[in-house]
């Protein structure tokens, strides 16, 4: 049970990190143009 909680928490953290990275790159491209 705890292993599943750790895996779900890690995947959620990874998804939010990828989303933040994509948003950061998009903002940089908008600033560049």
C-alpha distance matrix in Angstrom:
0.0 3.8 5.4 5.2 6.4 8.8 10.0 10.7 12.4 14.3 15.5 16.6 18.4 20.0 21.3 22.8 24.4 25.9 27.2 28.7 30.3 31.8 33.1 34.7 36.4 37.6 39.1 40.8 42.3 43.6 45.2 46.7 48.4
3.8 0.0 3.8 5.4 5.0 6.2 8.6 9.9 10.4 12.1 14.2 15.2 16.3 18.2 19.9 21.1 22.3 24.2 25.7 26.8 28.3 30.2 31.4 32.7 34.5 36.0 37.3 38.8 40.6 41.9 43.2 44.8 46.7
5.4 3.8 0.0 3.8 5.4 5.1 6.2 8.6 9.8 10.5 12.3 14.2 15.2 16.3 18.3 20.0 20.9 22.4 24.3 25.6 26.7 28.5 30.2 31.3 32.8 34.5 36.0 37.3 38.9 40.5 41.9 43.2 45.1
5.2 5.4 3.8 0.0 3.8 5.4 5.1 6.1 8.4 9.8 10.5 12.2 14.1 15.2 16.4 18.3 19.8 21.0 22.4 24.2 25.6 26.9 28.5 30.1 31.5 32.8 34.5 36.1 37.5 38.9 40.5 41.9 43.6
6.4 5.0 5.4 3.8 0.0 3.8 5.5 5.2 6.0 8.5 9.9 10.5 12.1 14.1 15.4 16.5 18.2 20.0 21.1 22.4 24.2 25.7 26.9 28.4 30.3 31.5 32.9 34.6 36.2 37.4 38.9 40.5 42.3
8.8 6.2 5.1 5.4 3.8 0.0 3.8 5.6 5.1 6.0 8.6 9.9 10.4 12.1 14.2 15.4 16.2 18.2 19.9 20.9 22.2 24.2 25.6 26.6 28.4 30.1 31.4 32.7 34.5 36.0 37.2 38.7 40.7
10.0 8.6 6.2 5.1 5.5 3.8 0.0 3.8 5.5 5.1 6.1 8.5 9.8 10.4 12.2 14.3 15.1 16.4 18.2 19.8 20.9 22.4 24.2 25.5 26.9 28.4 30.1 31.4 32.9 34.5 36.0 37.3 39.1
10.7 9.9 8.6 6.1 5.2 5.6 3.8 0.0 3.8 5.5 5.2 6.1 8.6 9.8 10.5 12.4 14.1 15.4 16.5 18.3 19.9 21.1 22.5 24.2 25.8 26.9 28.6 30.3 31.7 32.9 34.6 36.1 37.7
12.4 10.4 9.8 8.4 6.0 5.1 5.5 3.8 0.0 3.8 5.5 5.1 6.2 8.6 9.9 10.7 12.2 14.3 15.4 16.5 18.3 20.0 21.1 22.4 24.4 25.7 26.9 28.6 30.4 31.6 32.9 34.6 36.4
14.3 12.1 10.5 9.8 8.5 6.0 5.1 5.5 3.8 0.0 3.8 5.4 5.0 6.1 8.6 9.9 10.4 12.3 14.2 15.2 16.3 18.3 19.9 20.8 22.5 24.2 25.6 26.9 28.6 30.2 31.5 32.8 34.8
15.5 14.2 12.3 10.5 9.9 8.6 6.1 5.2 5.5 3.8 0.0 3.8 5.4 5.0 6.1 8.6 9.7 10.5 12.2 14.1 15.2 16.4 18.2 19.8 21.0 22.4 24.2 25.7 27.0 28.5 30.2 31.4 33.1
16.6 15.2 14.2 12.2 10.5 9.9 8.5 6.1 5.1 5.4 3.8 0.0 3.8 5.4 5.1 6.3 8.6 10.0 10.6 12.3 14.2 15.4 16.5 18.3 20.1 21.1 22.5 24.4 25.9 27.0 28.6 30.3 31.8
18.4 16.3 15.2 14.1 12.1 10.4 9.8 8.6 6.2 5.0 5.4 3.8 0.0 3.8 5.5 5.2 6.1 8.7 9.9 10.5 12.2 14.2 15.3 16.3 18.4 19.9 21.0 22.5 24.4 25.7 26.9 28.5 30.5
20.0 18.2 16.3 15.2 14.1 12.1 10.4 9.8 8.6 6.1 5.0 5.4 3.8 0.0 3.8 5.5 5.0 6.2 8.6 9.9 10.5 12.2 14.2 15.2 16.5 18.3 19.9 21.1 22.6 24.3 25.7 26.9 28.8
21.3 19.9 18.3 16.4 15.4 14.2 12.2 10.5 9.9 8.6 6.1 5.1 5.5 3.8 0.0 3.8 5.4 5.2 6.1 8.6 9.9 10.6 12.2 14.2 15.4 16.4 18.3 20.0 21.2 22.5 24.4 25.7 27.2
22.8 21.1 20.0 18.3 16.5 15.4 14.3 12.4 10.7 9.9 8.6 6.3 5.2 5.5 3.8 0.0 3.8 5.5 5.0 6.1 8.5 9.8 10.4 12.1 14.2 15.2 16.3 18.3 19.9 20.9 22.4 24.2 25.8
24.4 22.3 20.9 19.8 18.2 16.2 15.1 14.1 12.2 10.4 9.7 8.6 6.1 5.0 5.4 3.8 0.0 3.8 5.4 5.1 6.1 8.6 9.8 10.5 12.3 14.2 15.3 16.5 18.4 19.9 21.1 22.5 24.6
25.9 24.2 22.4 21.0 20.0 18.2 16.4 15.4 14.3 12.3 10.5 10.0 8.7 6.2 5.2 5.5 3.8 0.0 3.8 5.5 5.0 6.1 8.5 9.8 10.6 12.2 14.2 15.3 16.5 18.3 20.0 21.0 22.7
27.2 25.7 24.3 22.4 21.1 19.9 18.2 16.5 15.4 14.2 12.2 10.6 9.9 8.6 6.1 5.0 5.4 3.8 0.0 3.8 5.5 5.2 6.1 8.6 10.0 10.5 12.3 14.3 15.4 16.5 18.4 19.9 21.3
28.7 26.8 25.6 24.2 22.4 20.9 19.8 18.3 16.5 15.2 14.1 12.3 10.5 9.9 8.6 6.1 5.1 5.5 3.8 0.0 3.8 5.5 5.1 6.1 8.7 9.8 10.5 12.3 14.3 15.3 16.4 18.3 20.1
30.3 28.3 26.7 25.6 24.2 22.2 20.9 19.9 18.3 16.3 15.2 14.2 12.2 10.5 9.9 8.5 6.1 5.0 5.5 3.8 0.0 3.8 5.4 5.0 6.2 8.6 9.9 10.6 12.4 14.3 15.4 16.5 18.6
31.8 30.2 28.5 26.9 25.7 24.2 22.4 21.1 20.0 18.3 16.4 15.4 14.2 12.2 10.6 9.8 8.6 6.1 5.2 5.5 3.8 0.0 3.8 5.4 5.2 6.1 8.6 9.9 10.6 12.3 14.3 15.3 16.7
33.1 31.4 30.2 28.5 26.9 25.6 24.2 22.5 21.1 19.9 18.2 16.5 15.3 14.2 12.2 10.4 9.8 8.5 6.1 5.1 5.4 3.8 0.0 3.8 5.5 5.0 6.2 8.6 9.9 10.5 12.3 14.2 15.5
34.7 32.7 31.3 30.1 28.4 26.6 25.5 24.2 22.4 20.8 19.8 18.3 16.3 15.2 14.2 12.1 10.5 9.8 8.6 6.1 5.0 5.4 3.8 0.0 3.8 5.5 5.2 6.2 8.7 9.9 10.6 12.3 14.5
36.4 34.5 32.8 31.5 30.3 28.4 26.9 25.8 24.4 22.5 21.0 20.1 18.4 16.5 15.4 14.2 12.3 10.6 10.0 8.7 6.2 5.2 5.5 3.8 0.0 3.8 5.5 5.1 6.2 8.7 9.9 10.4 12.5
37.6 36.0 34.5 32.8 31.5 30.1 28.4 26.9 25.7 24.2 22.4 21.1 19.9 18.3 16.4 15.2 14.2 12.2 10.5 9.8 8.6 6.1 5.0 5.5 3.8 0.0 3.8 5.4 5.1 6.2 8.7 9.8 10.8
39.1 37.3 36.0 34.5 32.9 31.4 30.1 28.6 26.9 25.6 24.2 22.5 21.0 19.9 18.3 16.3 15.3 14.2 12.3 10.5 9.9 8.6 6.2 5.2 5.5 3.8 0.0 3.8 5.5 5.1 6.2 8.6 10.0
40.8 38.8 37.3 36.1 34.6 32.7 31.4 30.3 28.6 26.9 25.7 24.4 22.5 21.1 20.0 18.3 16.5 15.3 14.3 12.3 10.6 9.9 8.6 6.2 5.1 5.4 3.8 0.0 3.8 5.4 5.1 6.1 8.7
42.3 40.6 38.9 37.5 36.2 34.5 32.9 31.7 30.4 28.6 27.0 25.9 24.4 22.6 21.2 19.9 18.4 16.5 15.4 14.3 12.4 10.6 9.9 8.7 6.2 5.1 5.5 3.8 0.0 3.8 5.4 5.0 6.3
43.6 41.9 40.5 38.9 37.4 36.0 34.5 32.9 31.6 30.2 28.5 27.0 25.7 24.3 22.5 20.9 19.9 18.3 16.5 15.3 14.3 12.3 10.5 9.9 8.7 6.2 5.1 5.4 3.8 0.0 3.8 5.4 5.3
45.2 43.2 41.9 40.5 38.9 37.2 36.0 34.6 32.9 31.5 30.2 28.6 26.9 25.7 24.4 22.4 21.1 20.0 18.4 16.4 15.4 14.3 12.3 10.6 9.9 8.7 6.2 5.1 5.4 3.8 0.0 3.8 5.5
46.7 44.8 43.2 41.9 40.5 38.7 37.3 36.1 34.6 32.8 31.4 30.3 28.5 26.9 25.7 24.2 22.5 21.0 19.9 18.3 16.5 15.3 14.2 12.3 10.4 9.8 8.6 6.1 5.0 5.4 3.8 0.0 3.8
48.4 46.7 45.1 43.6 42.3 40.7 39.1 37.7 36.4 34.8 33.1 31.8 30.5 28.8 27.2 25.8 24.6 22.7 21.3 20.1 18.6 16.7 15.5 14.5 12.5 10.8 10.0 8.7 6.3 5.3 5.5 3.8 0.0
